[in-house]
Amino acid sequence: MADIELRQVEKRFGEQYAVRPLDLCIKNGEFVALLGPSGCGKTTTLRMIAGLETVSGGRIILNGQDVTWLKPSQRDVAMVFQFFALYPHLTAWENIAFPLQAEGERRENIQRRVKEVAELLQIEPLLKSRPGALSSGDQQRIALARALVRRPSCFLMDEPLGALDADFRETMRSEIKRLHILQNATTVYVTHDQIEAMAMADRIVVMSQGVVQQVGTPAEVYHTPSNLFVAQFIGSPGMNLVKGHWADGVATLPGGNRYTPPPDWPEALNRGLSSSGVIVGFRPEAVHIHPNGQLAATVYSVDLHGAYTMLVLEMGDDHSIHARVSRDAHFTVGETMRFDLNPSMVRFFDPKNERAVPITNRN
Amino acid sequence: MAVSTTSAPITYATRVDKVGARYQFTRALRIAVVVLYATISLIPVFWMVTAAFKSRPDVVAIPPKVFFTPTIEGFISLLTKRVLLPPGMMEEYKQRTDLNFAERIMAERGQRITGPSQYGQRLLNSVIVASASTVLSVLLGVLAAYAFSRFNVPGKGDLLFFILSTRMLPPVVVTIPIFLMYQQLRLYDTHLGLILLYTVFNLSFAVWLLKGFIDEIPREYEEAALVDGYSRLQAFRKVVLPQAITGIAATFVFCLIFAWNEYAFALMLTSERARTAPPSIPTVLGTGGIEWSAIAAGTLGFLVPVIIVTFALRDYLLRGVTFGALRK
């Protein structure tokens, strides 16, 4: 088990940055998700930790040891690939035993450890099959077993659920989470699926265009996104972002709406905003319907989700926002409704630098 | 699968589009074309096989005989050196009791066997030269192809083109310079000389063919092996090679057939010690007229080794080893 530390790690292809200098400290036993859209540098970062990609600068420290220029085989990491990468010419058993054979492990030890890990993952009946004969879910179980069998100091997973069918994905998600808790191994998990990251990770590293946007617990990145990208990327749908003007302690929003923040905020906003422009962000569940609410919008569509109802509202022209409301409430399209916002779920952004304005004493 | 549990199961035993008159007709036509082509291709082979077992009068008979009494005269003349005996001495020779089976047959034709021919030695030379050069070109080819496929070799495109360009010249153009070079280097009439030459010729082909096969193998397999604790070379040997086996077998057969069949260089660059079978078979023209059955027998013997190798590798040639374990 190990700490992973990245110090100013970067990757360039010619002049092009795949990953801009990045600092990250992953604690022993932590489950960290690297989250971002495709091409954001998350997989490259993972591959640099694995040693499959050389760094263009910076250092990688694994368990106190500088491994920046060590070969993958010398790093004591195990990796699970998106497309499983099971050796097609070997049976499942041979696949799992493969890393142990590299260590020159004795035959009876290999037998025992493959058996142990097969029991853990409940794949004993599959051991004699070749990967081609197995379902994708079972193939990924074998791939996990191959990673687990070595008892490496950390696991690197590159979108391990990306190639699975939707119904398998959830099963495997809880299986990986369970294994993580059982083994308590440091895990770095790359995904573009924010639901996966939210559900599994202790901490999420949100990346975009080779730059780390925010590092935080799932709750932190969800509730206090540090910039517009994170606000939009996390959550489905993402945070509502409404452009407005800030003057005299009041934000003027489209459709003639005026939003007055809680009393102790204006001071911080005056200090934090670089101009009179402001973007008010709030989660769909921050909407609180109230006949005397200070904001008004027109119902554009009503989507029933069963457990709740998602309203698409229009605030002024072309400004649609999502509101998550109780399934018991009834609305008709075209109706105007009033609502308030739960202040603990509201966040102000500066449109110039796209950053969130820090409000120090919010809860 | 909960699909269509309510409706009756569909059977695919009869496809509607395969019972129509039009389909039946085109199918018959296709079969006819294939049969015709196969027949035309096989006639020379048929002639060769039958001629090898025909007697001297039978082989030149017009119209050609399809039914005849088989004899191994051709094979004996192929494998022996003989002299013609004048009729007087012949009678005396035939009376001898110590004649063996082959000598008796040849005595009927008025010939006396004086010793073995060089055919065996030449076939052996062919085996040595062809197998050594094939193994060398496949071995070097697979290493080079792997490097070109996986690494950023400086000037990769130029190098690959350069390798290919060695095939752009008709080989005959360079026979004289190579002949002179080989004489200086003392490679003339040596096995090594021919092996080196055939390896060079086959290498470009092997590199390009194998690169195609290795490009098809996803890098993830090696990367998995690297993380699993193997070195690059071990990963290559344990993960890449087993999956490239189909391509390697195909390349092996192609290189072998080229080296086995090569005629012009073998004729120019060898004389006695290293002469291979292709330039020597036409020289079995024999004493008194062309010995067609000996030539046919020699060609048959020349054909057998490649047929054996191709058949031995046919499973690899046809079957891919990657059973779709990687989803695309």
Interface residues (C-beta under 8 A of the other chain):
Chain A: A50 G51 L52 K71 P72 S73 V77 A78 M79 F81 F83 F84 A85 L86 Y87 P88 H89 F98 P99 A102 E103 R130 P131 G132 A133 S136 Q139 R146 R150 L156 A163
Chain B: P218 E220 Y221 E223 A224 A225 L226 V227 D228 G229 Y230 S231 Q234 V239 P242 Q243 V321 T322 F323 G324 A325 L326 R327 K328
